[in-house]
């Protein structure tokens, strides 16, 4: 499948049947004359038009993979569009399945890269990893303690590398309260600790909005981290199979806090009735968008282009683009093009 952004005529037959074919449309009288021309001359004319219209677009095509969600497809289109602006011919291969399928695509050379989420990928590759903060820190003994980014780079399969994560994207699970919460209700998990014993928290355990992400395990992914980092012991914890039932329980006062599998802005209505509590000490593992690619698939210049993308992409931007594609039926490549233009990428 030819990438949608590669324009022009790629074959004489396309030249005659496409917009470039207008160059060959002639009057009836002239058409008669053209028919009398020798076949070799006609071939030369058509070939010349094909070259003029788009022959410079020939060459190998780099494929960017995507899973089944609007989020994954949107990230793939951003990467493909950005790399196309370096002179690469790119296309996307969407609906490839889950993370295992995408990594298999890298291994089989079906795709050259895809977009993933740092903390989620680390959890999948190294279930024993305990780091949660994004950057490497200094331990009590003065030695370096890997952050998520460094640990992930070490955990990647042989022949696979990553590039800069988009630090402006924060896709961690999120503790939220109702926007109508009391004025004295904490806005940070750090201040919540002393009050946890009086509160009931609800946790969504159903499928996340992004199919690449695993459903939350209440104890492993929520209660234990909050207890360990913020000394937060809740009076009760309830589980809900959908975000809708979780939010209704929060609205009805059945629970005072709720835990979503990602940012509330990714919800279909943007989560306007919810207020997120900050997680400054990373009880929940850092989760930023980043490209994962076959080693040597891109040049240094092309990787720098992806790093420029990482420097501009934010959670708000990604949420807006996801809404356009998932909820409004927009074309992902067109949405990506507008974003790239707006950020001079």
C-alpha positions in Angstrom: 0.0 0.0 0.0 1.5 3.3 -1.1 1.8 6.0 1.7 -1.0 8.6 1.5 1.4 11.5 1.7 3.5 10.5 -1.4 2.1 12.5 -4.2 2.7 12.4 -8.0 2.7 9.9 -10.8 4.5 6.7 -10.2 3.7 4.9 -13.4 2.8 6.0 -16.9 -0.6 4.5 -16.4 -1.1 6.5 -13.3 0.0 9.6 -15.2 -2.8 9.1 -17.7 -5.4 8.4 -15.0 -4.5 10.9 -12.3 -4.4 14.6 -11.9 -1.1 14.6 -13.8 -3.0 13.1 -16.7 -4.5 16.5 -17.4 -1.2 17.4 -19.0 -2.0 14.8 -21.7 -5.6 15.8 -22.4 -5.9 17.2 -25.9 -8.6 18.3 -28.3 -10.2 15.9 -30.6 -8.2 17.1 -33.6 -4.9 17.0 -31.7 -5.8 13.5 -30.3 -6.1 12.3 -33.9 -2.6 13.6 -34.6 -1.3 12.0 -31.4 -2.7 8.6 -32.5 -0.7 8.9 -35.7 2.6 9.3 -33.8 4.8 6.3 -33.5 4.4 4.2 -30.4 8.1 4.8 -29.3 7.5 8.6 -29.3 4.3 8.2 -27.3 6.1 6.1 -24.7 8.8 8.8 -24.4 6.1 11.5 -23.9 4.3 9.6 -21.2 7.5 8.7 -19.4 8.6 12.3 -19.4 5.3 13.4 -17.9 5.5 10.7 -15.2 9.0 11.8 -14.2 8.0 15.5 -14.1 4.9 14.7 -12.0 6.5 12.5 -9.4 9.3 10.3 -10.5 11.5 11.8 -7.8 9.3 10.0 -5.2 10.5 6.5 -6.2 12.6 4.6 -3.7 12.2 2.4 -0.6 9.4 3.1 1.8 9.8 3.1 5.6 6.8 1.7 7.4 5.7 2.9 10.8 3.5 0.4 12.7 0.5 1.0 14.9 -1.8 -1.0 17.1 -5.6 -0.9 17.1 -6.3 2.2 19.1 -6.7 5.8 18.0 -3.8 6.7 20.3 -1.4 4.3 18.6 -2.5 5.2 15.1 -2.2 8.9 15.8 1.3 8.5 17.2 2.3 6.5 14.1 1.0 9.2 11.7 2.9 11.8 13.6 6.2 9.9 13.3 5.5 9.0 9.7 4.7 12.6 8.8 7.7 14.0 10.6 10.1 11.5 8.9 8.6 12.2 5.5 9.7 15.8 5.9 13.4 14.6 6.1 13.0 13.2 2.6 12.0 9.7 3.5 9.2 7.9 1.8 6.9 6.7 4.6 3.7 4.9 5.2 1.8 3.5 8.2 0.7 -0.1 8.8 -2.2 0.1 11.3 -4.3 -2.3 13.3 -1.4 -4.7 13.8 -2.6 -5.9 17.1 -0.9 -5.7 20.5 2.6 -4.9 21.7 3.8 -8.4 21.0 2.6 -8.1 17.4 4.4 -4.8 17.0 7.7 -6.1 18.4 7.3 -9.1 16.1 6.9 -6.7 13.2 10.2 -5.1 14.1 11.9 -8.4 14.3 10.5 -9.5 10.9 11.3 -6.2 9.2 7.6 -5.7 8.5 7.9 -2.3 10.2 10.8 -0.1 11.0 9.4 1.6 14.1 6.3 2.2 16.2 5.2 4.3 19.1 4.9 2.9 22.7 4.7 4.2 26.3 7.9 4.0 28.3 6.7 2.7 31.6 4.2 0.2 30.1 6.9 -1.2 27.8 9.3 -1.6 30.6 6.7 -3.5 32.7 6.1 -5.8 29.7 9.8 -6.5 29.0 11.0 -6.6 32.7 8.2 -7.5 35.2 10.8 -7.4 38.0 11.7 -3.7 37.4 10.9 -1.5 40.4 12.0 1.9 39.1 9.2 4.5 38.7 10.9 7.9 38.1 11.7 8.8 34.5 15.3 9.9 35.0 18.3 8.3 36.6 18.9 9.5 40.2 21.6 9.2 42.8 21.2 6.5 45.4 21.9 6.7 49.1 25.3 5.2 48.5 26.1 7.9 46.0 25.8 5.5 43.0 23.5 6.0 40.0 20.0 4.5 40.2 18.4 3.9 36.8 15.3 5.7 35.9 12.6 4.3 33.7 14.2 5.7 30.5 17.6 4.1 31.2 16.1 0.8 32.5 13.9 0.5 29.3 16.9 1.0 27.0 18.7 -1.9 28.7 15.6 -4.1 28.6 14.9 -3.8 24.9 15.5 -6.9 22.7 18.7 -7.2 20.8 18.6 -5.1 17.6 15.9 -2.8 19.0 16.5 0.7 20.3 14.4 3.6 21.5 14.7 7.4 21.2 13.8 10.4 23.4 10.5 10.1 25.2 8.1 13.0 24.9 8.5 14.4 28.4 5.4 16.5 27.9 3.2 13.4 27.7 2.2 11.9 31.0 0.0 8.8 30.5 0.2 7.3 34.0 -2.8 6.0 35.7 -4.5 8.9 37.5 -6.2 9.4 40.8 -9.2 11.8 40.4 -11.8 13.4 42.6 -15.0 15.0 41.6 -14.5 18.5 40.3 -17.1 19.6 43.0 -14.9 18.2 45.8 -14.6 20.3 49.0 -12.2 23.2 48.8 -10.0 21.7 51.4 -9.6 18.4 49.6 -5.9 17.8 48.7 -4.8 18.4 45.1 -1.8 16.1 45.5 -1.3 12.6 46.6 1.5 13.8 48.9 -1.0 15.7 51.0 -3.6 12.9 50.8 -1.9 10.4 53.0 -3.3 11.4 56.4 -6.8 11.3 55.1 -6.8 8.0 53.2 -8.1 6.1 56.2 -11.4 8.0 55.9 -11.9 7.5 52.1 -13.2 4.9 49.7 -11.4 4.6 46.4 -12.7 3.1 43.2 -10.5 1.5 40.6 -11.3 0.7 37.0 -10.3 -2.8 36.0 -11.8 -2.9 32.5 -10.0 -2.6 29.2 -8.1 0.7 28.9 -8.8 3.2 26.1 -5.5 2.2 24.5 -5.4 -1.5 23.6 -1.6 -1.6 24.1 -2.1 -0.9 27.8 -2.9 -3.7 30.3 -5.9 -3.4 32.6 -5.1 -2.2 36.1 -4.4 -4.7 38.8 -5.9 -3.0 41.9 -3.3 -4.3 44.4 -0.1 -4.3 42.3 -0.8 -1.1 40.2 -2.7 1.1 42.7 -2.9 0.2 46.4 0.6 -1.1 47.0 2.3 1.9 45.2 0.1 4.4 47.1 0.9 2.7 50.4 4.6 2.5 49.7 5.2 6.0 48.4 2.5 8.1 50.2 1.7 5.9 53.2 -1.9 5.9 52.0 -4.1 3.2 53.5 -7.7 3.5 52.2 -10.7 2.5 54.4 -12.2 0.7 51.4 -11.4 -0.1 47.8 -14.0 -1.0 45.2 -13.4 -2.2 41.6 -15.5 -1.2 38.5 -15.4 -2.8 35.1 -16.0 0.4 33.1 -15.0 4.1 33.4 -18.7 5.0 33.2 -19.8 3.0 36.3 -16.7 4.2 38.1 -17.5 7.9 37.4 -21.2 7.4 38.4 -20.1 6.0 41.8 -17.8 9.0 42.2 -20.6 11.4 41.2 -23.1 9.7 43.6 -20.7 9.8 46.5 -20.3 6.0 46.8 -16.5 6.6 46.5 -14.5 9.7 47.1 -11.6 9.0 44.7 -11.3 7.1 41.5 -8.3 5.7 39.6 -8.3 5.8 35.8 -5.9 3.8 33.6 -4.7 7.0 31.9 -5.2 10.7 31.8 -8.8 11.9 32.3 -8.4 14.1 29.2 -8.4 10.9 27.1 -12.0 10.1 28.1 -14.5 10.7 25.3 -15.9 13.8 27.1 -12.4 14.9 28.3 -13.2 14.3 31.9 -14.3 17.8 32.6 -16.1 16.8 35.8 -12.9 15.3 37.2 -10.0 16.8 39.1 -6.7 15.0 38.9 -4.5 14.6 42.0 -0.8 15.2 41.3 1.7 12.3 41.8 5.0 14.2 42.3 6.9 11.3 43.8 5.9 8.8 41.1 3.9 6.2 43.0 2.9 5.3 39.4 5.6 4.5 36.9 6.5 7.2 34.4 4.7 6.7 31.1 5.7 8.9 28.2 5.3 8.3 24.5 8.4 7.3 22.7 9.5 5.7 19.4 10.8 2.1 19.4 12.8 1.1 16.3 15.0 -1.4 14.6 18.7 -0.5 15.1 20.1 1.3 12.0 16.6 1.8 10.5 17.1 5.6 10.7 19.9 7.9 10.2 21.1 10.3 13.0 19.4 13.1 11.2 16.1 11.2 11.1 16.3 10.3 14.8 16.9 13.9 15.6 13.6 14.7 13.8 11.8 12.3 16.1 13.6 13.9 19.1 12.2 17.3 17.9 8.7 15.7 17.9 9.3 14.5 21.5 10.2 18.0 22.5 6.9 19.4 21.3 4.3 16.6 22.0 2.1 17.1 25.1 -0.6 15.1 26.8 -3.1 17.9 25.8 -2.0 17.8 22.2 -2.3 14.0 22.0 -5.7 14.0 23.8 -7.0 16.6 21.3 -5.8 14.6 18.3 -7.3 11.4 19.7 -10.7 13.0 20.1 -10.6 14.2 16.5 -9.9 10.7 15.2 -11.8 8.5 17.7 -14.8 10.7 18.4 -15.1 12.9 15.4 -14.0 10.6 12.6 -11.1 12.7 11.4 -8.3 11.1 9.2 -5.2 10.5 11.4 -2.7 11.5 8.7 -4.5 14.9 8.2 -4.7 15.5 11.9 -1.0 14.7 12.2 -0.1 17.0 9.3 -1.9 20.0 11.0 -0.1 19.4 14.2 3.3 19.1 12.5 2.7 22.3 10.6 1.6 24.1 13.8 4.9 23.1 15.5 7.1 23.8 12.5 8.1 20.2 12.3 
